[in-house]
Amino acid sequence: MQIQYNRHSRQRMAQRNVSEQQVRETIEWPDEVLPGDINEETAVRRYGAREIRVVYEEIEPETYLIYTVIKARTLAT
């Protein structure tokens, strides 16, 4: 699997303290995948009380372009 990041996604990852490993895990083993606009999808993965959403597009087989990482939030318990 190859993952490509644009500047926006890198900025959001830094702001939200989300690692490349977490992005990869979210795409590979999502808890849920939501349809997006046009060709993109949103992978959702829960890490304990945190939720990470990665908006991406599969631009070639096994090659993903990451558009943004949506705010990792704390889930209610």
N, C-alpha and C positions, 0 to 999 in steps of 0.2 A: 504494500500500500504506500502510495506517495501522497504527501499532503503539502499543498502550497498555501502560503499566507499572503494576503495583501497588507498594505500598511495599516488600514483601518482595523483589521482583525488583530494585528500585533499590538496596536495601541489599546484595544479593549482587553486583550489578555493581560497586559501589564496592569491596567487600571483595576481589573477585577481579580488579580492574583490567580489566574488560571494557567496551568502549565501546558506545554506541548503534549506531554503524556496524557493529561486529562482530556485534551481535545481528541487525541487518537482513540482513547478508550471510549469516549462518548460516541464517536462515529462507528467504531467497530462493534461495540456492545451497548447500544442505546436501550434505555428502558421504554422509550417511545420515539416514533418518528412522525413528525407533523408535516403535511404538505405546505409548500410555500408558494411564492409567486413564480410564475414561469417554470424554470428548471430547478429551482432550489428547494431544499428540504431543511427541516430543523430537527436535529437529533437532541434528545433530552436524556440526561443521565443523572441519577441521584447518588450523591456521595454522603451518606448519613443524612444529616439535616440540611445539606446544601444541594442545590439543583443547578446544573450547568446546561445551557442551551447553545448549540453550535449551528449556525446557519451556513450551509455549504452547497456546492454543486459538484456532481461527479462529471468532470469535463472530459475524461477518457476513462476506459475501464481501470478501476483501482487507482485513479488519480483524482484527488479531491481539492477543490479550491475553497478555502475558508473565507467567508465574507465578513462574519462578525461572531463574537461570543457575547451572548446576551447575559445580562447581569446574573451572576450566581446568587441565588437567594436562599434564605433560610426558610425551611418548610415548617409549618406548624406541627407540633407533636401531639 
